[in-house]
Amino acid sequence: MKQVLRCILIMSAVLSFSAKPELRIEVTKGVDNAVRVAVVPFEWHGRGKIHQEIVEIVNSDLRLSGRFYALPVEQMLSLPHRVNEIFFRDWRLLNIDYLVIGGLESTGQGLRLHFELINVFKQSVEASLTIVGGEHELRDMSHYVSDVVFEKLTGIEGSFSTQIMYITATGSDDKRLFKLNIADADGHRVDTVFESKEPLLSATWSPDGEKIAYVSFERDSRPAIYIHELATGRKQQITDFPGLNSAPAFSPDGEQLAMVLSKDGNPEIYILDLQTRRLRRITHHYGIDTEPSWTAGGKAIIFTSNRGGKPQIYQMRLEDFRIERLTFEGDYNAKASLLPDGSGLVMVHRRNGIFHISYLDLKYGRLTVLTETSLDESPSVAPNGSMLIYATQLQNKGILGAVSIDGGVKFNLPSSEGDVREPAWSPKKRRTYEPIAGDPAP
């Protein structure tokens, strides 16, 4: 029985893995008529080497969004740091739409960064901000610059300061080591949060980004749900019921955890109050009910069920347990998540026998297939609702892929070594900064 449960939970998530979880990003599709931006090397006021990482990080962020072309530094005709140093004619000759200029200063206690976003055509300042951070926060500060530029030019909040979580494993079948990793959204600064000789599955974030929940077989090779505090490393076993203990999902307020248990003989959805430990069973059907996720207000649960004969997506209103079927197109729809604004959901959709990631517009009922690869699974939406990340196969290797909700931007995130699986995009930014009002540029 233990082996059957293990196979049900692991499924195809683990094939062949190797040692290092680092990711690299490869853009495969960008929008036509990308906005042309030049990020000029920042002026440095301090001792030691000039910090060029800002330009590299911001350029990388903007390129990887698929919406921007970033001009290489070696093609720039001048390197202005202030508005009065800009020769706008030179930048128009290079067909540049916007400039990012600024300076970085060591304060003795940290770093002070000032930057400006310049509209070349209008010769106007679109944004002018100063932020401060620690010496170790240069990458975070650079992602903040990218977020500001992205939001000013697209109207969409940037997600460059967010993180992604994913699972890898190393070694052969009899000596496999599973790792739960967290990295910046661009694949850098990988941190292995937890590792085990037993499988790790279904990792998910708490709404404040301070805790994660996951499924592990580490105790007697049986599945159990754990909650892990990222700051302290402290973990707590939440369930130890007979049978399945799977698919944890935090409520939007972080006070409850939805999950799938088969302790009563059939996979059903339960909700656990994390304070009182009161457990409620909310589905009662002979079919399989699984993969719960919450609506933004926490008033309903989205889940997968085969109660209609084939796996489809349903929504249960928690106040009266009223159930509504959401998907009708195709014979397989599963692993659904609502966009933050509730306008649509992303899911795994089978078409012509191939599993793709698709988007369903809930207002108009329009289904859009977003991916072209096979065996696509585990979609997770960015907190700004513009992108999603998912697991897929490429050349018989497990990788992560990302695609915009409109399908116009796509990139892959293969591991530098081995396969990766089950991504989860963080609900909030790694670090935010409060701009300093009226602060002069360095």
C-alpha positions in Angstrom: 0.0 0.0 0.0 2.8 2.4 0.8 4.3 1.8 -2.6 1.0 2.5 -4.3 0.6 5.8 -2.4 4.2 6.8 -3.3 3.5 6.2 -7.0 0.3 8.2 -6.9 2.0 11.2 -5.4 5.3 11.1 -7.2 3.7 10.4 -10.6 6.1 11.6 -13.3 7.6 14.4 -11.2 10.9 12.6 -10.8 12.7 11.1 -13.8 16.4 11.5 -13.9 18.0 14.3 -11.8 21.5 15.6 -11.3 23.4 17.5 -8.7 23.0 21.3 -9.0 19.7 23.2 -9.0 20.9 26.5 -10.6 18.7 27.8 -13.3 19.5 29.8 -16.5 16.9 31.6 -18.6 16.6 31.3 -22.3 14.1 33.6 -24.1 12.3 31.7 -26.8 9.7 34.3 -27.8 9.3 38.0 -27.3 6.7 40.6 -28.4 7.0 42.3 -31.8 8.1 45.9 -31.7 9.8 45.6 -28.3 10.4 48.8 -26.5 14.0 49.9 -26.9 15.7 50.8 -23.7 19.3 51.9 -22.9 20.5 51.3 -19.3 23.6 53.5 -19.0 26.4 52.4 -16.6 25.7 54.1 -13.3 28.2 56.6 -11.8 30.0 55.2 -8.8 30.9 57.3 -5.7 32.9 55.1 -3.4 36.1 53.0 -3.0 37.0 50.0 -5.0 35.6 48.6 -8.2 32.8 50.4 -10.0 29.5 48.4 -9.6 28.5 47.4 -13.1 26.2 44.7 -11.8 23.2 47.1 -11.9 23.4 47.5 -15.6 23.8 43.7 -16.1 20.9 42.8 -13.8 18.5 45.5 -15.2 19.4 44.7 -18.8 18.9 41.0 -18.1 15.5 41.6 -16.4 14.2 43.7 -19.2 15.4 41.4 -21.9 13.9 38.3 -20.1 10.5 40.0 -19.9 10.4 39.6 -23.7 8.9 43.1 -23.9 12.1 45.1 -24.2 15.3 45.4 -26.2 18.2 46.5 -24.1 21.0 48.3 -26.0 24.5 46.8 -25.3 26.8 49.3 -23.5 29.4 49.0 -26.2 27.0 50.4 -28.8 26.3 53.6 -26.7 27.6 56.9 -28.1 27.9 58.5 -24.7 27.4 57.6 -21.0 25.4 60.3 -19.3 24.6 60.2 -15.6 22.4 63.2 -15.3 19.6 64.7 -17.5 21.7 67.7 -18.5 24.4 65.4 -19.8 22.1 63.7 -22.3 22.5 64.4 -26.1 19.0 63.3 -27.2 19.9 63.3 -30.9 22.5 60.6 -30.3 19.9 58.3 -28.7 17.3 59.0 -31.4 19.9 57.9 -33.9 20.2 54.6 -32.1 16.3 54.3 -32.1 16.2 54.3 -28.3 12.8 55.0 -26.7 13.9 55.3 -23.1 17.1 55.8 -21.0 17.8 54.7 -17.5 20.6 56.7 -15.9 21.8 57.2 -12.3 24.4 56.9 -9.7 25.4 54.7 -6.8 27.1 55.9 -3.6 28.6 54.2 -0.7 27.3 55.9 2.5 29.6 54.0 4.9 26.5 52.2 6.2 25.3 50.9 2.9 24.4 52.0 -0.6 22.3 54.9 -1.9 21.1 54.5 -5.4 19.4 57.2 -7.5 18.0 56.5 -11.0 15.9 58.2 -13.6 13.8 56.9 -16.5 14.0 59.3 -19.4 11.6 59.5 -22.4 13.9 60.2 -25.3 11.2 61.3 -27.7 9.6 63.7 -25.2 12.9 64.6 -23.5 11.0 64.2 -20.2 11.7 62.4 -16.9 9.1 59.6 -16.4 10.5 58.6 -13.0 13.2 59.8 -10.6 13.8 57.8 -7.4 16.4 57.3 -4.7 16.6 54.2 -2.5 19.0 53.0 0.2 20.0 49.5 1.1 22.8 47.4 2.5 26.0 46.5 0.8 24.7 43.0 0.2 21.4 44.2 -1.4 22.8 45.4 -4.7 21.0 42.7 -6.6 17.7 43.4 -4.8 18.1 47.2 -5.5 18.7 46.4 -9.2 15.6 44.3 -9.4 13.7 47.2 -7.8 14.9 49.5 -10.7 13.7 46.9 -13.2 10.3 46.7 -11.5 9.9 50.5 -11.6 10.9 50.7 -15.3 8.6 47.8 -16.2 5.6 49.2 -14.4 6.1 52.7 -15.8 6.3 51.5 -19.3 3.7 48.7 -19.3 1.3 49.7 -16.6 1.8 46.2 -15.0 3.6 45.8 -11.7 7.0 44.2 -12.1 7.8 40.8 -10.7 11.6 40.8 -11.0 12.0 41.1 -7.2 10.0 37.9 -6.6 11.2 34.4 -6.1 10.5 30.9 -7.4 10.5 27.6 -5.5 11.1 24.3 -7.2 12.2 20.7 -6.5 15.2 18.8 -7.8 16.8 15.5 -7.0 20.2 14.0 -7.4 21.8 10.5 -7.6 20.6 7.1 -8.8 17.4 5.4 -7.9 18.8 3.8 -4.7 20.7 6.9 -3.6 18.5 9.7 -4.7 18.6 13.0 -2.7 15.6 15.4 -3.1 16.0 19.1 -2.6 13.6 22.0 -2.2 15.1 25.1 -3.6 14.2 28.8 -3.7 15.8 31.3 -6.2 15.3 34.8 -7.5 12.9 35.0 -10.3 15.8 35.2 -12.7 17.3 32.0 -11.4 20.1 33.5 -9.4 20.9 33.1 -5.6 19.7 29.5 -5.3 19.1 28.5 -1.7 18.4 24.8 -0.8 15.8 25.1 2.0 15.5 21.4 2.8 16.8 18.1 1.5 15.7 14.5 2.0 16.4 11.0 0.8 12.6 10.6 0.5 10.5 12.4 -2.2 9.4 16.0 -1.7 6.2 17.2 -3.5 3.6 19.9 -3.7 5.6 22.8 -2.2 3.5 26.0 -1.8 4.0 29.4 -0.2 2.1 31.1 2.6 0.6 34.4 1.6 3.2 36.4 3.5 6.1 34.5 1.9 7.5 33.6 5.3 6.5 29.9 5.4 6.1 27.0 2.9 4.1 23.8 3.1 5.1 20.6 1.3 4.6 16.9 1.2 7.4 14.6 2.3 7.8 10.8 2.8 10.6 11.3 5.3 8.8 9.6 8.2 8.4 5.8 7.7 8.2 6.4 3.9 4.7 7.7 4.3 3.3 10.9 2.9 2.8 13.7 5.4 2.3 17.5 5.1 4.8 19.8 6.8 5.1 23.6 7.3 8.6 25.1 7.2 9.5 28.6 8.5 12.0 30.1 6.2 13.6 32.5 8.6 14.2 30.0 11.4 14.4 26.7 9.5 11.9 25.3 12.0 9.4 22.8 10.5 6.3 21.2 11.9 4.5 18.1 10.8 0.8 19.0 10.1 -0.7 15.7 9.1 -0.1 12.0 9.7 -3.3 10.3 8.6 -3.5 6.9 6.9 -3.4 7.1 3.2 -3.0 10.2 1.1 -1.8 13.5 2.7 -1.3 15.8 -0.2 -1.8 19.1 -2.1 -1.5 21.7 0.7 -2.7 25.2 -0.1 -2.7 28.2 2.3 -5.8 30.4 2.6 -5.3 34.1 1.6 -5.1 35.1 5.2 -2.6 32.3 6.0 -4.8 30.9 8.8 -6.1 27.8 7.1 -4.6 25.1 5.0 -6.6 23.2 2.4 -5.4 19.7 1.6 -6.3 16.3 0.2 -6.8 13.3 2.6 -8.0 9.8 2.0 -8.2 8.8 5.7 -11.9 8.1 5.2 -11.3 5.8 2.2 -11.5 8.2 -0.7 -9.5 11.3 -1.7 -11.5 14.3 -0.4 -10.7 18.0 0.3 -10.3 19.1 3.9 -9.6 22.5 5.5 -7.5 22.7 8.6 -7.6 25.7 10.9 -3.9 26.2 11.8 -4.6 27.8 15.1 -7.3 25.5 16.6 -6.3 22.4 14.6 -10.0 21.9 13.7 -10.3 19.8 10.5 -13.3 20.1 8.2 -14.2 17.9 5.3 -15.7 20.0 2.5 -16.2 17.5 -0.3 -18.3 14.3 -0.2 -18.3 12.3 -3.4 -17.3 8.9 -4.6 -15.1 10.5 -7.3 -11.6 11.8 -6.7 -11.5 15.4 -5.4 -8.0 16.9 -5.4 -5.7 19.9 -6.1 -7.4 22.6 -4.1 -6.6 26.3 -4.4 -8.3 29.4 -3.0 -10.0 32.3 -4.6 -8.4 35.7 -3.8 -11.0 36.5 -1.1 -10.8 33.1 0.5 -14.6 32.6 0.0 -14.3 29.6 -2.4 -12.1 26.7 -3.3 -11.1 25.7 -6.8 -10.4 22.0 -7.2 -10.0 19.1 -9.7 -12.6 16.3 -9.7 -13.5 13.4 -11.9 -17.0 13.4 -10.5 -18.3 14.0 -14.0 -16.4 11.1 -15.5 -13.2 13.0 -16.5 -11.0 15.4 -14.6 -12.5 18.9 -14.7 -12.2 22.1 -12.7 -14.9 23.0 -10.1 -15.5 25.8 -7.7 -17.1 25.4 -4.2 -18.5 28.3 -2.4 -17.6 27.8 1.3 -20.6 29.6 2.8 -23.1 27.1 1.5 -20.9 24.4 -0.2 -22.5 25.2 -3.6 -20.4 23.6 -6.4 -20.1 25.0 -9.9 -18.3 23.3 -12.8 -15.9 25.8 -14.5 -14.4 23.8 -17.4 -16.2 22.0 -20.3 -13.8 22.0 -23.2 -11.6 19.0 -23.5 -11.6 15.6 -21.6 -8.9 16.6 -19.1 -8.5 19.8 -17.1 -6.5 19.9 -13.8 -4.2 21.8 -11.4 -6.0 25.1 -11.8 -5.1 28.5 -10.2 -7.0 31.7 -10.4 -5.4 34.9 -11.6 -5.0 37.4 -8.7 -7.9 39.5 -10.0 -10.1 36.5 -10.5 -10.7 37.1 -14.2 -9.4 33.8 -15.4 -7.6 30.6 -14.4 -4.6 28.7 -15.7 -4.6 24.9 -15.8 -3.2 21.8 -17.4 -5.4 21.0 -20.4 -5.2 17.9 -22.6 -5.7 18.5 -26.3 -5.1 15.8 -29.0 -3.6 13.6 -26.3 -1.0 16.1 -25.3 -0.9 18.0 -22.0 -0.5 21.8 -22.4 -0.9 24.8 -20.1 -4.0 26.8 -21.0 -5.8 29.9 -19.8 -9.6 30.1 -19.4 -11.2 33.6 -19.5 -14.0 33.2 -17.0 -16.0 36.1 -18.2 -16.2 35.1 -21.9 -15.5 31.3 -21.5 -12.7 31.5 -24.0 -9.9 28.9 -23.7 -6.4 29.7 -24.9 -3.6 27.1 -25.2 -0.4 28.9 -24.1 2.3 26.3 -24.5 3.5 24.1 -27.4 5.6 21.6 -25.5 4.4 18.2 -24.2 3.9 16.9 -20.7 3.4 20.4 -19.4 2.3 20.5 -15.7 2.2 22.4 -12.4 1.4 26.0 -13.6 2.0 28.8 -11.0 1.0 32.4 -11.6 3.3 35.4 -10.9 1.8 37.8 -8.2 1.2 40.5 -10.9 -0.9 38.0 -12.9 1.0 38.7 -16.2 3.2 35.5 -16.3 3.1 31.9 -15.2 5.8 29.3 -14.6 5.3 25.6 -15.2 7.2 22.3 -15.5 7.7 20.6 -18.9 10.0 18.3 -20.8 12.5 19.4 -23.4 14.7 16.9 -25.2 13.9 14.2 -22.6 14.9 16.6 -19.8 12.7 18.2 -17.1 12.9 22.0 -17.2 10.8 25.0 -16.1 9.1 27.2 -18.7 7.4 30.6 -18.4 4.8 32.2 -20.6 2.8 35.4 -20.5 -1.0 35.1 -20.0 -1.5 36.4 -23.6 1.1 33.9 -24.9 3.2 36.6 -26.4 6.3 36.1 -24.3 8.0 32.7 -23.6 11.2 31.6 -22.0 12.7 28.4 -20.6 14.6 28.0 -17.3 16.6 24.7 -17.6 18.8 23.7 -14.7 22.6 23.9 -15.3 22.6 20.3 -14.4 19.7 17.9 -14.3 15.9 18.2 -14.1 13.6 20.5 -12.2 10.0 20.1 -11.2 6.9 21.5 -9.5 7.6 25.3 -9.5 5.8 27.8 -7.3 6.0 31.5 -7.8 6.3 33.5 -4.6 3.3 35.7 -3.5 5.3 38.7 -2.7 8.6 40.4 -3.5 11.8 39.3 -1.8 12.5 42.9 -0.6 10.9 46.3 -1.2 12.2 49.8 -0.8 10.7 53.1 0.1 11.9 55.9 -2.2 13.4 58.9 -0.4 11.4 62.0 -1.2 13.4 65.1 -2.2 16.8 63.3 -1.9 19.4 64.7 -4.3 21.1 62.5 -6.8 24.5 61.2 -5.9 
